[in-house]
Amino acid sequence: MVTTKKGKGDVKVDISTITRMGTIGIRPPSPTMSQYGQLYAAAAREDLASGKPPRYFFWNDLETVDRIAAGEEGYYDLPINGRIWLGNAPRFDEMFGNSYSSQHNISVSGGTEKSNFRISAGYDENVGGLKVADDSADRYNFSINYGVDISDKLSLNTNISYLHNKFSGPTSGLARRRLHGMHLYSRLITPMDNIMQILGVLILQAIETQ
């Protein structure tokens, strides 16, 4: 926070720190592996019953979808994705968690009967609840205020301020679709796993939109 307060009297130093933590309240529904497969298999069978060819996308055939519906964890040989591991994973908990923020401020102020000054600086750190990518915002601020009474009718005030914001976060690939379909894939374990999972999300998203 940039402030324009002025100091008077003896030199005074103020230091303050505020820390906050946020938790997720209402969680969106996310299907399990079996629920996803059961709905997919039911839709495929409806298409077959009406004489329409089912759209399996990268799941290849009904046999594969039935394995998913049965909650069968293990390796699946798919024509597009190759040999991959499918399994139940707490996707929401792996993607999202608590958010944190902290605010740190320091100021030095003082003055005499005819002049006053105040110098202040602050740093705000905000970390979002997204775990699989950097989701943060940092703010830096600095200000100098100086005032002097030249005469009973004339005074001079100077205010110099600096503010810098830094934002970091993903631009795409982590929409609600990731909770509804990617829960099938293996648990995120290492940073490299995180990278490979995100690359897989982007590839599958491109395939699904074709």
Backbone as ProteinMPNN parsed JSONL, in Angstrom:
{"seq_chain_A": "MVTTKKGKGDVKVDISTITRMGTIGIRPPSPTMSQYGQLYAAAAREDLASGKPPRYFFWNDLETVDRIAAGEEGYYDLPINGRIWLGNAPRFDEMFGNSYSSQHNISVSGGTEKSNFRISAGYDENVGGLKVADDSADRYNFSINYGVDISDKLSLNTNISYLHNKFSGPTSGLARRRLHGMHLYSRLITPMDNIMQILGVLILQAIETQ", "coords_chain_A": {"N_chain_A": [[0.845, -1.191, 0.0], [0.668, 2.145, -0.923], [1.365, 5.059, 0.811], [0.45, 8.396, 1.823], [0.856, 9.748, 4.126], [2.132, 12.135, 6.504], [5.006, 12.912, 8.518], [5.621, 14.21, 11.796], [7.401, 15.888, 14.432], [9.46, 13.978, 16.694], [11.749, 11.582, 15.272], [10.279, 8.693, 13.979], [9.828, 5.213, 13.755], [8.037, 2.797, 12.059], [7.001, -0.531, 11.83], [5.353, -3.165, 10.262], [3.644, -6.295, 9.85], [1.575, -8.501, 8.106], [-0.051, -11.571, 7.799], [-1.835, -13.919, 5.885], [-4.018, -16.739, 5.306], [-5.766, -18.651, 2.97], [-8.46, -20.915, 2.42], [-10.057, -23.435, 0.409], [-13.465, -23.313, -0.031], [-16.242, -24.11, -1.192], [-16.211, -26.878, -3.176], [-15.945, -27.86, -6.567], [-17.843, -30.448, -8.236], [-16.268, -33.543, -8.997], [-15.802, -36.314, -11.025], [-15.201, -39.787, -10.2], [-12.879, -42.295, -11.388], [-14.363, -44.587, -12.122], [-16.989, -43.539, -12.298], [-16.695, -41.719, -14.397], [-16.045, -43.514, -16.504], [-18.371, -45.116, -16.546], [-20.419, -43.344, -17.338], [-19.433, -42.652, -19.856], [-19.431, -45.158, -21.14], [-22.16, -45.739, -21.083], [-23.156, -43.741, -22.786], [-21.895, -44.483, -25.163], [-23.094, -46.966, -25.661], [-25.721, -46.156, -26.052], [-25.436, -44.815, -28.468], [-24.726, -46.999, -30.12], [-27.079, -48.516, -29.947], [-28.841, -46.902, -31.317], [-27.905, -47.024, -33.832], [-25.735, -45.447, -34.494], [-22.292, -44.611, -34.932], [-20.175, -44.815, -32.139], [-18.263, -42.216, -30.535], [-15.207, -42.609, -29.596], [-12.902, -41.234, -29.236], [-9.685, -40.914, -27.916], [-9.905, -43.222, -26.455], [-10.321, -45.494, -27.873], [-11.978, -48.052, -28.03], [-15.042, -49.791, -27.015], [-14.447, -51.774, -25.191], [-12.196, -50.83, -23.844], [-13.297, -48.582, -22.587], [-15.116, -49.866, -20.91], [-13.352, -51.115, -19.15], [-12.362, -48.887, -17.834], [-14.729, -48.022, -16.67], [-15.104, -50.042, -14.855], [-13.262, -49.403, -13.006], [-10.648, -50.244, -13.302], [-7.381, -50.115, -12.644], [-4.252, -49.553, -14.201], [-1.981, -50.357, -16.97], [-2.791, -49.081, -20.159], [-3.135, -49.735, -23.565], [-3.218, -47.549, -26.077], [-4.222, -46.194, -29.245], [-3.512, -43.564, -29.918], [-2.289, -42.269, -27.705], [-0.491, -44.167, -26.922], [1.167, -46.482, -24.733], [-0.065, -46.089, -21.629], [-0.526, -45.224, -18.171], [-3.448, -45.605, -16.293], [-5.429, -44.486, -13.617], [-7.135, -44.049, -10.466], [-6.963, -40.837, -9.154], [-6.586, -38.247, -6.776], [-7.454, -35.687, -8.171], [-8.337, -32.998, -7.791], [-7.262, -32.29, -5.28], [-4.588, -32.528, -5.891], [-4.198, -30.544, -7.71], [-5.087, -28.158, -6.561], [-4.795, -26.134, -3.602], [-4.237, -24.559, -0.428], [-4.21, -20.952, -0.268], [-1.921, -18.214, 0.12], [-0.933, -15.143, 1.637], [1.021, -12.254, 2.317], [1.938, -9.214, 3.91], [4.232, -6.643, 4.183], [5.476, -3.823, 5.778], [7.32, -0.803, 6.212], [8.208, 2.268, 7.732], [9.6, 5.533, 8.072], [9.453, 8.472, 9.844], [9.252, 11.991, 10.62], [10.012, 15.36, 11.778], [10.053, 18.984, 12.0], [9.043, 22.142, 13.438], [8.538, 23.551, 11.129], [8.878, 21.845, 8.977], [8.442, 18.55, 7.574], [8.778, 15.006, 7.133], [8.409, 11.824, 5.494], [9.227, 8.527, 4.894], [8.51, 5.585, 3.239], [8.145, 2.049, 2.686], [7.063, -0.978, 1.119], [6.084, -4.439, 0.795], [4.201, -6.815, -0.841], [3.146, -10.135, -0.912], [1.526, -12.604, -2.702], [0.267, -15.761, -2.994], [-1.339, -18.012, -4.991], [-3.851, -20.681, -4.983], [-3.173, -22.686, -6.777], [-1.394, -25.601, -7.478], [0.133, -26.943, -9.439], [1.452, -25.191, -11.069], [3.177, -22.033, -11.206], [1.518, -19.567, -9.48], [1.179, -16.583, -8.693], [1.452, -13.29, -7.225], [3.268, -10.388, -6.851], [3.962, -7.36, -5.138], [5.63, -4.297, -5.015], [6.42, -1.33, -3.278], [7.289, 2.107, -2.821], [7.758, 5.214, -1.224], [8.251, 8.745, -0.829], [7.682, 11.497, 1.154], [7.696, 14.948, 1.598], [7.444, 17.992, 3.277], [7.386, 21.55, 3.641], [7.071, 24.597, 5.37], [7.145, 27.566, 3.932], [6.355, 30.176, 4.407], [3.849, 31.903, 6.392], [1.716, 31.801, 4.673], [2.464, 30.275, 2.56], [3.386, 27.099, 1.473], [5.305, 24.162, 0.71], [5.01, 21.054, -0.779], [6.144, 17.812, -1.401], [5.892, 14.788, -3.161], [6.89, 11.617, -3.878], [6.474, 8.61, -5.529], [6.701, 5.074, -6.015], [5.71, 2.155, -7.682], [5.495, -1.273, -8.249], [4.322, -4.092, -9.915], [4.219, -7.613, -10.103], [3.212, -10.369, -11.867], [2.446, -13.844, -12.117], [1.451, -16.773, -13.725], [-0.445, -19.543, -15.167], [-1.714, -19.416, -18.545], [-3.49, -20.993, -19.97], [-4.969, -24.307, -20.364], [-5.608, -25.366, -17.886], [-8.299, -25.5, -17.211], [-11.762, -26.135, -16.218], [-12.134, -28.584, -17.441], [-9.955, -30.141, -16.848], [-10.382, -31.223, -14.352], [-12.499, -32.894, -14.786], [-11.78, -34.889, -16.589], [-9.031, -35.563, -16.444], [-8.591, -36.871, -14.074], [-8.149, -39.506, -14.315], [-5.524, -40.079, -14.796], [-2.159, -40.902, -13.729], [-0.906, -40.272, -10.396], [0.527, -37.116, -9.494], [3.872, -36.855, -8.837], [6.646, -36.032, -8.837], [8.5, -32.978, -9.686], [9.143, -33.253, -12.432], [7.191, -35.056, -13.231], [4.998, -33.374, -12.951], [5.469, -31.568, -15.042], [5.31, -33.275, -17.277], [2.657, -34.139, -17.04], [1.242, -31.747, -17.455], [2.012, -31.209, -20.097], [0.816, -33.407, -21.284], [-1.871, -32.8, -20.796], [-2.228, -30.545, -22.448], [-1.79, -31.659, -24.977], [-3.873, -33.581, -25.144], [-6.037, -31.896, -24.978], [-5.822, -30.511, -27.357], [-6.274, -32.584, -29.157], [-8.94, -33.305, -28.542], [-10.334, -31.091, -29.363], [-10.215, -31.106, -32.077]], "CA_chain_A": [[0.0, 0.0, 0.0], [1.396, 3.399, -0.968], [0.724, 5.995, 1.722], [0.854, 9.801, 1.69], [0.875, 10.356, 5.448], [3.299, 12.958, 6.788], [5.465, 12.772, 9.883], [5.981, 15.411, 12.534], [7.966, 15.614, 15.739], [10.641, 13.127, 16.738], [11.814, 10.53, 14.256], [9.511, 7.527, 14.38], [9.938, 4.075, 12.852], [6.909, 1.858, 12.156], [7.161, -1.786, 11.082], [4.158, -4.006, 10.407], [3.573, -7.505, 9.026], [0.276, -9.185, 8.143], [-0.029, -12.834, 7.07], [-3.166, -14.522, 5.735], [-4.113, -18.017, 4.617], [-7.112, -18.92, 2.479], [-8.777, -22.306, 2.101], [-11.13, -23.602, -0.56], [-14.724, -23.635, 0.626], [-17.107, -24.94, -2.041], [-15.433, -27.594, -4.189], [-16.772, -28.323, -7.688], [-17.896, -31.913, -8.319], [-15.306, -34.19, -9.887], [-16.138, -37.74, -11.04], [-14.152, -40.779, -10.025], [-12.557, -43.036, -12.604], [-15.499, -45.453, -12.464], [-18.125, -42.712, -12.715], [-16.373, -41.218, -15.733], [-16.17, -44.613, -17.457], [-19.761, -45.573, -16.644], [-21.154, -42.384, -18.17], [-18.922, -42.772, -21.223], [-19.908, -46.427, -21.691], [-23.605, -45.622, -21.308], [-23.355, -42.926, -23.994], [-21.478, -45.284, -26.32], [-24.115, -47.983, -25.927], [-26.875, -45.457, -26.618], [-25.127, -44.599, -29.883], [-24.816, -48.289, -30.814], [-28.486, -48.92, -30.015], [-29.533, -46.07, -32.308], [-27.271, -47.213, -35.134], [-24.709, -44.433, -34.737], [-20.96, -45.029, -34.455], [-19.741, -44.063, -30.953], [-17.026, -41.444, -30.637], [-14.372, -43.018, -28.469], [-11.737, -40.362, -29.179], [-8.447, -41.664, -27.697], [-10.142, -44.448, -25.686], [-10.206, -46.542, -28.888], [-13.125, -48.946, -28.219], [-15.917, -49.965, -25.852], [-13.765, -52.63, -24.205], [-11.348, -49.957, -23.022], [-14.178, -47.768, -21.756], [-15.657, -50.741, -19.864], [-12.296, -51.289, -18.145], [-12.359, -47.659, -17.03], [-15.966, -48.032, -15.88], [-14.937, -51.014, -13.77], [-12.251, -48.901, -12.088], [-9.451, -51.069, -13.45], [-6.149, -49.344, -12.748], [-3.161, -50.266, -14.859], [-1.546, -49.841, -18.262], [-3.724, -49.161, -21.286], [-2.506, -49.524, -24.871], [-4.122, -46.714, -26.862], [-3.63, -45.904, -30.558], [-3.006, -42.189, -30.016], [-1.416, -41.942, -26.58], [0.459, -45.233, -26.657], [0.992, -47.245, -23.485], [-0.152, -45.137, -20.529], [-1.103, -45.719, -16.918], [-4.671, -44.955, -15.845], [-5.765, -44.841, -12.253], [-7.814, -43.028, -9.677], [-6.069, -39.883, -8.509], [-7.322, -37.101, -6.214], [-7.014, -34.606, -9.045], [-8.583, -31.662, -7.224], [-6.298, -32.05, -4.214], [-3.261, -32.392, -6.467], [-4.119, -29.302, -8.484], [-5.406, -26.962, -5.78], [-4.589, -26.19, -2.164], [-4.44, -23.284, 0.268], [-3.548, -19.751, -0.777], [-1.229, -17.477, 1.168], [-0.558, -13.761, 1.331], [1.686, -11.541, 3.404], [2.167, -7.8, 3.647], [5.29, -6.13, 5.045], [5.614, -2.382, 5.606], [8.218, -0.08, 7.106], [8.181, 3.704, 7.469], [10.372, 6.409, 8.947], [8.855, 9.804, 9.735], [9.685, 12.964, 11.61], [9.908, 16.719, 11.299], [10.223, 20.102, 12.917], [7.881, 23.036, 13.413], [8.306, 24.072, 9.781], [9.047, 20.835, 7.924], [8.151, 17.178, 7.959], [9.118, 14.028, 6.094], [8.026, 10.428, 5.73], [9.72, 7.57, 3.899], [7.857, 4.29, 3.49], [8.344, 0.982, 1.699], [6.228, -2.138, 1.403], [6.154, -5.604, -0.083], [3.057, -7.718, -0.729], [3.314, -11.424, -1.584], [0.269, -13.355, -2.797], [0.441, -17.062, -3.642], [-2.642, -18.614, -5.222], [-4.047, -22.066, -4.574], [-2.81, -23.638, -7.819], [-0.172, -26.298, -7.099], [0.898, -27.5, -10.551], [2.13, -24.114, -11.791], [3.36, -20.822, -10.414], [0.323, -18.712, -9.487], [1.539, -15.634, -7.651], [1.48, -11.861, -7.527], [4.104, -9.645, -5.919], [3.852, -5.902, -5.282], [6.645, -3.526, -4.31], [6.111, 0.095, -3.306], [8.21, 2.987, -2.105], [7.306, 6.599, -1.342], [8.899, 9.793, -0.04], [6.875, 12.706, 1.314], [8.415, 16.024, 2.292], [6.713, 19.25, 3.277], [8.052, 22.639, 4.345], [6.329, 25.852, 5.404], [8.022, 28.665, 3.549], [5.848, 31.326, 5.162], [2.528, 31.632, 6.957], [0.743, 31.631, 3.6], [3.019, 29.475, 1.461], [4.041, 25.842, 1.864], [5.722, 23.327, -0.412], [4.888, 19.631, -0.473], [6.683, 16.938, -2.448], [5.499, 13.385, -2.993], [7.453, 10.733, -4.904], [5.997, 7.243, -5.28], [7.084, 4.031, -6.967], [4.899, 0.948, -7.511], [5.824, -2.311, -9.231], [3.548, -5.322, -9.767], [4.724, -8.767, -10.835], [2.217, -11.439, -11.884], [2.881, -15.085, -12.735], [0.399, -17.786, -13.694], [-0.724, -20.159, -16.468], [-2.703, -18.73, -19.372], [-4.472, -21.942, -20.49], [-4.666, -25.709, -20.122], [-5.99, -25.812, -16.542], [-9.703, -25.135, -17.016], [-12.548, -27.141, -15.488], [-12.023, -29.882, -18.114], [-8.877, -30.929, -16.241], [-10.924, -31.948, -13.201], [-13.516, -33.853, -15.205], [-11.241, -35.988, -17.36], [-7.662, -35.95, -16.154], [-8.504, -37.617, -12.824], [-7.791, -40.893, -14.617], [-4.091, -40.263, -14.972], [-1.425, -41.246, -12.519], [-0.669, -39.226, -9.399], [1.681, -36.262, -9.694], [4.799, -37.208, -7.768], [7.847, -35.208, -8.869], [8.361, -31.831, -10.597], [9.13, -33.702, -13.818], [5.85, -35.593, -13.452], [4.118, -32.225, -13.15], [5.691, -31.048, -16.394], [4.775, -34.233, -18.247], [1.211, -34.13, -16.936], [0.744, -30.54, -18.104], [2.171, -31.41, -21.536], [-0.234, -34.338, -21.696], [-3.138, -32.073, -20.798], [-2.293, -29.689, -23.631], [-1.916, -32.526, -26.161], [-5.21, -34.154, -25.167], [-6.98, -30.81, -25.242], [-5.763, -30.242, -28.801], [-6.926, -33.701, -29.853], [-10.369, -33.28, -28.3], [-10.964, -29.948, -30.046], [-10.142, -31.277, -33.518]], "C_chain_A": [[0.879, 1.239, 0.0], [0.661, 4.41, -0.104], [1.261, 7.4, 1.521], [0.822, 10.508, 3.042], [2.175, 11.144, 5.64], [3.699, 12.794, 8.248], [5.818, 14.103, 10.502], [6.551, 15.018, 13.888], [9.204, 14.764, 15.656], [10.588, 12.07, 15.638], [11.154, 9.258, 14.788], [9.635, 6.437, 13.318], [8.777, 3.12, 13.114], [7.193, 0.652, 11.274], [5.925, -2.644, 11.328], [4.222, -5.179, 9.433], [2.214, -8.157, 9.217], [0.385, -10.439, 7.276], [-1.429, -13.433, 7.049], [-3.054, -15.871, 5.029], [-5.562, -18.248, 4.208], [-7.294, -20.395, 2.151], [-9.951, -22.347, 1.123], [-12.392, -24.05, 0.168], [-15.567, -24.598, -0.188], [-16.267, -25.566, -3.144], [-16.349, -28.046, -5.316], [-16.782, -29.844, -7.744], [-16.89, -32.439, -9.334], [-15.552, -35.689, -9.864], [-14.93, -38.617, -10.735], [-13.881, -41.452, -11.362], [-13.745, -43.881, -13.061], [-16.698, -44.641, -12.964], [-17.917, -42.164, -14.116], [-16.595, -42.307, -16.779], [-17.602, -45.094, -17.631], [-20.6, -44.645, -17.511], [-20.73, -42.485, -19.629], [-19.444, -44.043, -21.881], [-21.404, -46.375, -21.985], [-23.894, -44.819, -22.568], [-22.98, -43.703, -25.243], [-22.528, -46.331, -26.672], [-25.406, -47.357, -26.471], [-26.656, -45.189, -28.104], [-25.253, -45.892, -30.673], [-26.265, -48.732, -30.981], [-29.258, -48.131, -31.068], [-28.904, -46.149, -33.686], [-26.216, -46.177, -35.471], [-23.361, -44.944, -34.23], [-20.532, -44.196, -33.241], [-18.441, -43.31, -31.219], [-16.176, -41.752, -29.405], [-13.171, -42.091, -28.258], [-10.485, -41.212, -28.945], [-8.652, -42.927, -26.88], [-10.268, -45.665, -26.597], [-11.472, -47.374, -29.081], [-13.899, -49.089, -26.91], [-15.264, -50.825, -24.775], [-12.891, -51.794, -23.272], [-12.193, -49.122, -22.075], [-14.777, -48.599, -20.628], [-14.613, -51.01, -18.777], [-12.232, -50.065, -17.223], [-13.581, -47.627, -16.127], [-15.868, -48.981, -14.696], [-13.887, -50.552, -12.751], [-10.948, -49.669, -12.148], [-8.223, -50.182, -13.651], [-5.061, -50.188, -13.399], [-2.786, -49.62, -16.17], [-2.61, -50.088, -19.326], [-2.945, -48.868, -22.568], [-3.497, -48.81, -25.781], [-3.453, -46.312, -28.164], [-3.007, -44.515, -30.653], [-1.967, -41.918, -28.946], [-0.361, -42.998, -26.303], [0.143, -45.957, -25.362], [1.056, -46.274, -22.313], [-0.787, -45.805, -19.312], [-2.352, -44.902, -16.595], [-4.984, -45.424, -14.438], [-6.487, -43.714, -11.552], [-6.79, -42.133, -8.993], [-6.903, -38.739, -7.963], [-6.942, -35.819, -6.948], [-7.209, -33.224, -8.433], [-7.531, -31.333, -6.159], [-4.887, -31.889, -4.747], [-3.097, -31.088, -7.224], [-4.28, -28.053, -7.618], [-5.174, -27.194, -4.292], [-4.869, -24.837, -1.536], [-3.711, -22.15, -0.446], [-2.966, -18.965, 0.395], [-0.944, -16.042, 0.708], [0.093, -13.137, 2.561], [1.978, -10.116, 2.96], [3.168, -7.276, 4.672], [5.488, -4.648, 4.745], [6.591, -1.82, 6.634], [8.174, 1.397, 6.734], [9.023, 4.431, 8.511], [9.827, 7.818, 8.761], [9.38, 10.714, 10.841], [9.527, 14.374, 11.056], [10.184, 17.736, 12.392], [8.969, 20.966, 12.866], [7.556, 23.498, 11.994], [8.432, 23.028, 8.668], [8.728, 19.445, 8.47], [8.523, 16.25, 6.809], [8.575, 12.66, 6.491], [8.531, 9.582, 4.574], [9.111, 6.212, 4.228], [8.142, 3.323, 2.351], [7.501, -0.211, 2.109], [6.407, -3.237, 0.376], [4.959, -6.499, 0.209], [3.352, -8.981, -1.523], [1.994, -12.178, -1.542], [0.516, -14.626, -3.606], [-0.923, -17.73, -3.757], [-2.689, -20.08, -4.839], [-3.685, -23.1, -5.614], [-1.458, -24.265, -7.505], [0.722, -26.649, -8.287], [1.602, -26.446, -11.389], [2.252, -22.909, -10.869], [2.137, -19.924, -10.576], [0.494, -17.673, -8.381], [1.485, -14.199, -8.168], [2.285, -11.162, -6.435], [3.968, -8.147, -6.198], [4.907, -5.228, -4.402], [6.263, -2.044, -4.387], [7.085, 0.87, -2.428], [7.726, 4.417, -2.29], [8.095, 7.505, -0.403], [7.978, 11.005, -0.018], [7.671, 13.731, 2.118], [7.617, 17.315, 2.17], [7.44, 20.303, 4.096], [7.188, 23.893, 4.262], [7.301, 26.995, 5.111], [7.645, 29.946, 4.275], [4.492, 30.949, 5.738], [1.499, 31.326, 5.88], [1.239, 30.726, 2.472], [3.729, 28.247, 2.017], [4.341, 25.027, 0.61], [5.678, 21.858, 0.022], [5.368, 18.812, -1.675], [6.324, 15.491, -2.13], [6.057, 12.581, -4.163], [7.056, 9.304, -4.561], [6.464, 6.31, -6.383], [6.27, 2.78, -6.646], [5.233, -0.03, -8.623], [5.039, -3.574, -8.915], [4.154, -6.412, -10.636], [3.726, -9.906, -10.713], [2.786, -12.664, -12.598], [1.771, -16.12, -12.603], [0.167, -18.358, -15.071], [-1.798, -19.396, -17.216], [-3.773, -19.677, -19.907], [-4.079, -23.35, -20.068], [-5.072, -26.233, -18.758], [-7.419, -25.393, -16.228], [-10.442, -26.277, -16.33], [-12.481, -28.514, -16.124], [-10.969, -30.763, -17.444], [-9.382, -31.728, -15.053], [-11.856, -33.063, -13.653], [-12.94, -35.053, -15.94], [-9.883, -36.474, -16.919], [-7.5, -36.663, -14.815], [-8.08, -39.061, -13.06], [-6.289, -41.125, -14.586], [-3.361, -40.388, -13.647], [-1.132, -40.026, -11.662], [0.58, -38.423, -9.759], [2.645, -36.473, -8.524], [5.989, -36.255, -7.723], [7.613, -34.003, -9.763], [8.345, -32.235, -12.063], [7.785, -34.328, -14.164], [4.873, -34.455, -13.707], [4.235, -31.698, -14.568], [5.074, -31.978, -17.428], [3.257, -34.272, -18.214], [0.628, -32.919, -17.652], [0.877, -30.645, -19.621], [1.103, -32.365, -22.061], [-1.598, -33.683, -21.764], [-3.279, -31.256, -22.062], [-2.463, -30.515, -24.903], [-3.324, -33.079, -26.273], [-6.252, -33.083, -25.474], [-7.009, -30.485, -26.738], [-6.454, -31.327, -29.594], [-8.442, -33.624, -29.727], [-11.07, -32.16, -29.071], [-10.891, -30.069, -31.562], [-11.468, -31.789, -34.087]], "O_chain_A": [[1.757, 1.364, 0.853], [-0.544, 4.6, -0.268], [2.403, 7.576, 1.095], [0.769, 11.736, 3.096], [3.189, 10.846, 5.009], [2.852, 12.565, 9.111], [6.264, 15.02, 9.812], [6.233, 13.958, 14.427], [9.929, 14.813, 14.662], [9.517, 11.718, 15.144], [11.435, 8.813, 15.901], [9.555, 6.715, 12.122], [8.56, 2.687, 14.246], [7.578, 0.796, 10.113], [5.505, -2.826, 12.471], [4.778, -5.07, 8.34], [1.756, -8.344, 10.344], [0.863, -10.371, 6.143], [-2.122, -13.453, 8.066], [-2.123, -16.113, 4.26], [-6.477, -18.061, 5.01], [-6.372, -21.043, 1.657], [-10.733, -21.401, 1.032], [-12.383, -25.044, 0.893], [-15.597, -25.793, 0.109], [-15.678, -24.854, -3.958], [-17.431, -28.568, -5.049], [-15.807, -30.472, -7.332], [-16.692, -31.849, -10.396], [-15.518, -36.294, -8.792], [-13.787, -38.233, -10.982], [-14.577, -41.203, -12.346], [-14.091, -43.89, -14.242], [-17.343, -45.02, -13.942], [-18.842, -42.143, -14.928], [-17.238, -42.078, -17.803], [-18.009, -45.443, -18.739], [-21.401, -45.104, -18.324], [-21.565, -42.412, -20.531], [-19.853, -44.02, -23.042], [-21.865, -46.895, -23.001], [-24.784, -45.178, -23.339], [-23.656, -43.603, -26.267], [-22.817, -46.556, -27.847], [-26.104, -47.981, -27.27], [-27.581, -45.319, -28.906], [-25.815, -45.899, -31.768], [-26.64, -49.26, -32.027], [-30.221, -48.638, -31.644], [-29.31, -45.435, -34.603], [-25.839, -46.045, -36.635], [-23.3, -45.632, -33.211], [-20.532, -42.967, -33.324], [-17.623, -43.732, -32.037], [-16.407, -41.219, -28.32], [-12.505, -42.155, -27.225], [-10.241, -42.148, -29.706], [-7.689, -43.648, -26.622], [-10.316, -46.788, -26.094], [-12.005, -47.408, -30.19], [-13.491, -48.594, -25.86], [-15.504, -50.625, -23.584], [-12.854, -52.027, -22.064], [-11.854, -48.969, -20.902], [-14.932, -48.104, -19.512], [-14.964, -51.122, -17.603], [-12.071, -50.188, -16.009], [-13.487, -47.252, -14.959], [-16.48, -48.748, -13.654], [-13.652, -51.23, -11.751], [-10.221, -49.741, -11.157], [-8.055, -49.574, -14.708], [-4.971, -51.394, -13.167], [-3.197, -48.498, -16.468], [-3.234, -51.147, -19.382], [-2.199, -47.892, -22.651], [-4.494, -49.394, -26.205], [-2.239, -46.108, -28.194], [-2.055, -44.323, -31.41], [-0.89, -41.398, -29.236], [0.567, -42.757, -25.531], [-1.013, -46.034, -24.948], [2.11, -45.701, -22.033], [-1.486, -46.812, -19.423], [-2.326, -43.671, -16.618], [-4.827, -46.599, -14.106], [-6.452, -42.566, -11.994], [-5.867, -42.615, -8.337], [-7.843, -38.298, -8.625], [-6.21, -34.979, -6.425], [-6.331, -32.369, -8.547], [-6.98, -30.233, -6.142], [-4.069, -31.197, -4.14], [-1.984, -30.582, -7.365], [-3.685, -27.014, -7.903], [-5.338, -28.305, -3.789], [-5.66, -24.056, -2.066], [-2.718, -22.372, -1.139], [-3.462, -19.045, 1.519], [-0.741, -15.787, -0.479], [-0.252, -13.462, 3.697], [2.231, -9.854, 1.785], [2.981, -7.442, 5.877], [5.649, -4.263, 3.587], [6.674, -2.296, 7.767], [8.109, 1.74, 5.553], [9.139, 4.006, 9.66], [9.748, 8.305, 7.634], [9.886, 10.25, 11.863], [8.965, 14.557, 9.977], [10.499, 17.398, 13.533], [7.95, 20.557, 12.309], [6.401, 23.805, 11.697], [8.113, 23.325, 7.517], [8.748, 19.215, 9.679], [8.573, 16.669, 5.653], [8.32, 12.386, 7.663], [8.283, 9.895, 3.409], [9.19, 5.748, 5.365], [8.35, 3.726, 1.207], [7.251, -0.432, 3.294], [6.825, -2.997, -0.757], [4.727, -6.892, 1.353], [3.763, -8.906, -2.68], [1.414, -12.369, -0.473], [0.926, -14.564, -4.765], [-1.584, -17.984, -2.75], [-1.684, -20.654, -4.419], [-3.868, -24.293, -5.371], [-0.479, -23.551, -7.289], [1.946, -26.651, -8.154], [2.293, -26.796, -12.346], [1.525, -22.784, -9.883], [1.77, -19.566, -11.696], [0.011, -17.862, -7.265], [1.475, -13.944, -9.372], [2.013, -11.326, -5.246], [3.871, -7.725, -7.351], [5.055, -5.541, -3.221], [5.835, -1.563, -5.436], [7.621, 0.361, -1.444], [7.327, 4.798, -3.39], [8.541, 7.088, 0.666], [7.545, 11.478, -1.069], [8.238, 13.425, 3.167], [7.171, 17.679, 1.082], [8.041, 19.992, 5.124], [6.641, 24.21, 3.206], [8.156, 27.337, 5.928], [8.512, 30.706, 4.706], [4.039, 29.815, 5.589], [0.505, 30.654, 6.154], [0.496, 30.447, 1.531], [4.564, 28.348, 2.916], [3.694, 25.197, -0.423], [6.237, 21.481, 1.052], [5.025, 19.106, -2.82], [6.438, 15.037, -0.992], [5.72, 12.849, -5.316], [7.275, 8.843, -3.44], [6.602, 6.711, -7.538], [6.151, 2.39, -5.485], [5.253, 0.336, -9.799], [5.079, -4.074, -7.79], [4.554, -6.159, -11.772], [3.422, -10.361, -9.611], [3.524, -12.529, -13.574], [1.22, -16.324, -11.521], [0.541, -17.732, -16.063], [-2.687, -18.8, -16.608], [-4.861, -19.226, -20.266], [-3.01, -23.57, -19.497], [-4.905, -27.421, -18.483], [-7.717, -24.98, -15.108], [-9.834, -27.263, -15.913], [-12.735, -29.515, -15.455], [-11.076, -31.989, -17.469], [-8.86, -32.808, -14.774], [-11.985, -34.076, -12.965], [-13.538, -36.128, -15.925], [-9.597, -37.668, -17.002], [-6.383, -37.027, -14.449], [-7.696, -39.761, -12.123], [-5.837, -42.25, -14.372], [-3.879, -40.027, -12.591], [-1.113, -38.895, -12.149], [1.561, -38.97, -10.262], [2.275, -36.29, -7.364], [6.305, -35.722, -6.658], [6.645, -33.981, -10.523], [7.622, -31.638, -12.861], [7.29, -34.149, -15.277], [4.014, -34.558, -14.583], [3.23, -31.413, -15.22], [4.394, -31.525, -18.349], [2.626, -34.423, -19.261], [-0.363, -33.038, -18.372], [-0.02, -30.229, -20.355], [0.553, -32.162, -23.144], [-2.39, -33.963, -22.664], [-4.338, -31.267, -22.69], [-3.198, -30.117, -25.808], [-3.917, -33.06, -27.351], [-7.239, -33.351, -26.16], [-8.065, -30.22, -27.31], [-7.137, -31.049, -30.579], [-9.155, -33.853, -30.704], [-12.253, -32.267, -29.393], [-11.445, -29.229, -32.271], [-11.583, -31.99, -35.296]]}, "name": "protein", "num_of_chains": 1, "seq": "MVTTKKGKGDVKVDISTITRMGTIGIRPPSPTMSQYGQLYAAAAREDLASGKPPRYFFWNDLETVDRIAAGEEGYYDLPINGRIWLGNAPRFDEMFGNSYSSQHNISVSGGTEKSNFRISAGYDENVGGLKVADDSADRYNFSINYGVDISDKLSLNTNISYLHNKFSGPTSGLARRRLHGMHLYSRLITPMDNIMQILGVLILQAIETQ"}
